[in-house]
Amino acid sequence: MTTTFPRLSAALPVAQGKARPTPRIIQFGEGNFLRAFFDWKVDRLNEATGADWGVVVVRPIAGGMPHTLNEQDGLYTVLSRGVDDSGTAVSESRLVGCIRRELSAHSEWEAVLDLARTPEITVMVSNTTDAGIAYVPTVAYGDAPPVSFPAKVTRYLHERWKHFGGAPETGLQLLACELIDHNGDELRRIVLQHAAEWSLEPGFIAWVEQHNAFYNTLVDRIVPGFPRADADALRAELGYDDLFMTTGELFHLLVIERKPGMPDLRLPLGQYDAGTIITDDVTPYKARKVAILNGAHTALCPLAMLAGIATVGESVTNPVGARFLDRLLGEEIIPLLSLPKAELQDFADAVLRRFRNPYIRHLWHDISLNGLVKYQTRDLDRLLGYAEEFGSYPRLLSLSLAAWLVFYLGRFPAAETLPPRDAPEILARITAIAALDQGSDGVAAMVAAYLQEPAFWGRSIDTPALRKQVTHWFGVLTEAPFSFDRLGEIVQ
């Protein structure tokens, strides 16, 4: 017999006494990430300090989930799950109450513009996907709404400027959380481009430039989303049904770049949240995340697939996988980064705990999507930098480089069920490389073409020393079915 639970709302006993703060933040993006990351942080800030930061969520595009947060009075649950510093599995729930309302930009654009006339709303946050901060030349001022996010922001800011007569204190602080480099700078650039193309007033352009602050950010938290596998058990545990329940790992990091001359943050997360850092340069933190978190993923990914290991968790709970990552990070990645070594090691330790998270099942084949460009952007600088600094190529990063070639060529037992997934032009280049495998020099010819291919690396990375090393590892990886036992012999 199925038990029916009441839908989460402000009327339920569990919500009684939950602070419902004044709307002071407009948020473009209603998805799991912002709700389990930014809004969760704001809710914790309100509770810990008695602050009064409420959020109005704007769904930036039509479609998506058929339900809205309004059906639950803006309330939802975040489950934080992972492995703590002691190695213990932890699952914590929080009822988040800082969201006060959800609007649709598509069907309620005038209501969105009305928020621009609200003096209390002084912060804007966004996560509109990696492609959200993009210039679209066809948008017009009178579109209701403009199709692109930067155009929506331009129109919103212009409405605010008009309503408040360009008063300096009415400028916004904008936190762009999209996963692109210099996200705040890029949003500002496109907003000013639209303002110029739409022939908006010089006074408005000056107000945007001088009195609105666009902060670059780095965001980091794995958010798997709604916990479908154990939703029934969670309903029974919590005593209510929550359509917007979402999960996130224990780790969370928000880095906000406050450049010299930019105003202090109105939202004081940096003062009270250990997972928020305010810095004048986000670049070292970006390099740390890309090199250690993403770089470790990318380096181990093809080796695990060749060895028949399906998930990240299986790999790092195996002593061989853990040893590989420990040596990779300690010997080939951390020495090439600029932050203090102790800080980098703490972050690396946290990354390994995150990889062991029993609540998240990351398939290596999913991570392998567009694997060559991931190696280029996450590991190649360390490979080449190591060679420049130490005079030889790093063993484990070059082993991974060879393993990616083996994976793309399909030279391993599970190749039929784990095909490479990449752009057609990339796969076409791999096919051409495979055709070079003829005669005794076939492997060397393939490796040379692989290292010389600008479609993979942006330029040729071929050198005699790297070619020799990758050719050697290619032979090791293909002479017999590869296994973690063999990887263990290599790592030692």
FENCORDA-V850847 format. One record per residue. N is the residue number from 1. D_FIRST is the distance of its C-alpha to the first C-alpha in Angstrom with 2 decimals. Layout:
N,D_FIRST
N,D_FIRST
//
This chain:
1,0.00
2,3.80
3,6.47
4,9.58
5,12.89
6,16.33
7,18.73
8,21.51
9,24.66
10,27.74
11,26.34
12,23.72
13,25.05
14,24.90
15,27.46
16,29.79
17,33.10
18,32.57
19,35.97
20,36.19
21,39.54
22,42.17
23,42.01
24,44.77
25,43.49
26,42.90
27,40.72
28,40.85
29,37.66
30,34.02
31,32.62
32,30.79
33,34.09
34,35.81
35,32.76
36,32.15
37,35.88
38,38.22
39,36.04
40,34.48
41,38.08
42,39.12
43,36.30
44,37.34
45,40.95
46,40.26
47,38.50
48,41.16
49,44.20
50,43.29
51,44.14
52,43.22
53,42.29
54,39.84
55,38.98
56,38.86
57,37.21
58,38.74
59,36.93
60,40.10
61,39.24
62,37.32
63,33.96
64,31.52
65,28.13
66,27.37
67,26.24
68,28.74
69,28.87
70,29.99
71,26.45
72,25.71
73,29.21
74,30.26
75,27.94
76,26.07
77,25.34
78,27.44
79,26.47
80,29.72
81,29.32
82,31.97
83,34.50
84,36.76
85,40.44
86,39.83
87,37.65
88,34.41
89,31.19
90,30.23
91,27.36
92,28.10
93,26.43
94,28.50
95,27.72
96,30.52
97,32.12
98,35.45
99,34.54
100,35.42
101,35.26
102,34.79
103,37.33
104,37.80
105,41.32
106,41.02
107,40.26
108,41.38
109,44.53
110,46.57
111,44.04
112,44.34
113,48.13
114,47.90
115,46.54
116,49.86
117,51.58
118,49.56
119,51.80
120,49.05
121,47.54
122,49.81
123,47.68
124,46.16
125,43.83
126,42.70
127,40.86
128,41.18
129,40.87
130,43.84
131,45.42
132,44.98
133,48.39
134,50.46
135,53.44
136,52.96
137,56.39
138,55.30
139,53.57
140,55.44
141,55.71
142,54.55
143,51.36
144,48.36
145,46.99
146,49.03
147,47.02
148,47.70
149,46.66
150,50.28
151,51.41
152,48.72
153,49.98
154,53.57
155,52.84
156,50.87
157,53.72
158,56.31
159,54.55
160,54.56
161,58.21
162,59.26
163,57.43
164,58.79
165,62.19
166,61.85
167,61.73
168,61.52
169,58.95
170,56.44
171,56.06
172,52.67
173,51.63
174,49.60
175,47.42
176,46.73
177,43.97
178,44.14
179,44.67
180,48.29
181,51.51
182,53.23
183,50.38
184,51.90
185,55.37
186,54.18
187,52.33
188,55.50
189,57.71
190,55.80
191,55.58
192,59.35
193,59.85
194,57.98
195,59.95
196,63.20
197,62.30
198,61.20
199,64.52
200,62.91
201,65.26
202,67.06
203,66.06
204,62.37
205,62.85
206,64.75
207,61.99
208,59.35
209,61.62
210,62.72
211,59.96
212,56.64
213,55.55
214,53.61
215,52.31
216,51.56
217,48.45
218,46.74
219,42.97
220,41.01
221,37.34
222,34.84
223,31.86
224,29.16
225,27.15
226,23.46
227,21.54
228,19.21
229,18.73
230,17.13
231,16.07
232,12.44
233,14.06
234,16.74
235,14.72
236,13.31
237,16.94
238,18.63
239,16.44
240,16.95
241,16.60
242,19.96
243,20.99
244,24.28
245,23.32
246,25.81
247,27.09
248,30.68
249,32.65
250,34.42
251,37.79
252,39.01
253,42.56
254,44.22
255,47.97
256,49.91
257,53.47
258,55.79
259,59.13
260,62.40
261,63.03
262,59.40
263,58.16
264,55.97
265,52.26
266,51.13
267,47.61
268,48.34
269,45.69
270,48.49
271,49.46
272,46.12
273,43.83
274,44.71
275,43.18
276,45.58
277,49.20
278,51.99
279,54.84
280,57.85
281,57.01
282,53.55
283,55.13
284,55.04
285,51.35
286,50.65
287,52.72
288,50.90
289,47.43
290,48.57
291,50.53
292,48.29
293,44.69
294,45.10
295,48.07
296,46.35
297,43.38
298,45.83
299,48.11
300,45.51
301,43.46
302,45.66
303,46.42
304,42.77
305,42.11
306,45.22
307,44.03
308,40.59
309,38.69
310,35.81
311,34.94
312,36.84
313,34.91
314,35.79
315,39.38
316,40.03
317,38.35
318,40.78
319,44.13
320,46.02
321,44.18
322,44.48
323,48.18
324,48.78
325,47.40
326,49.25
327,52.54
328,51.97
329,51.35
330,53.93
331,56.74
332,56.40
333,54.54
334,54.98
335,58.79
336,59.08
337,57.28
338,59.10
339,56.92
340,57.72
341,56.74
342,54.78
343,52.68
344,52.09
345,51.12
346,48.60
347,47.03
348,47.07
349,45.36
350,42.64
351,42.27
352,41.79
353,39.07
354,37.38
355,37.62
356,35.87
357,32.86
358,29.84
359,27.50
360,29.48
361,29.89
362,33.16
363,34.27
364,38.04
365,38.18
366,36.79
367,39.40
368,42.10
369,42.09
370,45.73
371,46.57
372,50.35
373,50.54
374,48.24
375,50.74
376,53.57
377,52.18
378,50.67
379,52.80
380,56.05
381,57.82
382,57.18
383,58.40
384,61.60
385,62.08
386,61.89
387,64.54
388,66.76
389,66.52
390,66.67
391,68.54
392,65.93
393,62.52
394,59.47
395,58.15
396,54.41
397,54.45
398,56.78
399,54.52
400,51.61
401,53.92
402,54.69
403,51.04
404,50.23
405,52.96
406,51.60
407,48.10
408,49.42
409,51.62
410,48.75
411,50.72
412,47.85
413,45.57
414,42.36
415,44.29
416,42.78
417,39.23
418,40.45
419,43.01
420,44.73
421,43.55
422,46.37
423,48.66
424,50.45
425,53.82
426,52.74
427,51.43
428,54.68
429,56.72
430,54.78
431,55.59
432,59.24
433,59.21
434,57.76
435,60.69
436,63.08
437,61.98
438,65.05
439,67.40
440,67.81
441,67.59
442,64.44
443,62.08
444,64.65
445,65.05
446,61.30
447,61.08
448,64.11
449,62.70
450,59.33
451,61.06
452,63.42
453,60.81
454,60.81
455,57.67
456,55.84
457,57.75
458,59.67
459,62.90
460,64.10
461,63.23
462,65.18
463,67.61
464,69.10
465,67.39
466,63.90
467,64.35
468,65.40
469,62.46
470,59.79
471,61.44
472,61.30
473,57.62
474,56.87
475,58.47
476,56.53
477,53.20
478,54.00
479,56.16
480,53.11
481,49.33
482,48.82
483,46.63
484,45.89
485,48.27
486,50.99
487,50.04
488,50.33
489,53.87
490,54.76
491,53.40
492,54.50
//
